[in-house]
């Protein structure tokens, strides 16, 4: 029995639709792959064309208590669910500064949505401001051009980073780094090349219990991390590696005695400590070094991806959310 002409027509339509679907699927696959895996770089600093597609809308997920206690949120993603300016940069040998924006996937571009690659060309990008996304306006800044960190790209992680090598650092407003309160400090670093490289700092250095410093601790080959108060220090050995996410959490008591500190690496609890009689000062807040009398001490000589400061001891859910996008 002959097949009807309608059968043949339907068969042809099915083949055409199937072909369109296959071609579309192949095109979409290569498009997505290029966005996730394209490591082609441009210019001196090695900036990629695309970034990893991961939604990092942190402030749409955190509890109101965590959001209200955040005194500094420094990232190269937009963490508020909308396009946000994240850094202010200049090119080599110029004094013209431009705000650079980010989306929640970590794509960087100027106000006209021209990519960072196109903006920089063959120039380095020197950062005058790392914008605080906590809405507290506690921006980290560096007006001295010779001390300005550089925007760069880590192809292994498919992420932008801020390069503090050669004694680069930022200054923050007094009181930005938590002092004399419960706190949570979360950061992700790449390399820390100084054996005692400081990530973030505040207080009166070399004065017992009057500082709050978070840094690498590698004296005598310990290869760990330290939260220094000077006299009541929290030291963790043999856990340093590039690309760690670090969390320090401290719970203050009303009598300032028998207070607990906790340390987490990559979201996992590592150890705790009990400390007392902390009386920190709110000055000398800095990222990338410890400041004392306007002098750089223990610079990080490395790279940071993000830094989050909270004047509260975050619950586990909030802590995990921050760690996941740090």
Helices and strands as residue ranges (DSSP letters): H 5-37, E 41-42, E 47-48, G 58-60, H 64-69, E 70-74, E 84-91, E 98-102, E 108-109, H 116-120, E 125-130, E 140-141, G 145-147, E 150-154, E 159-163, E 170-171, E 183-192, E 198-203, E 211-217, E 224-228, E 234-236, E 245-251, E 259-265, E 268-275, E 286-287, E 290-292, E 295-297, E 302-310, H 316-325
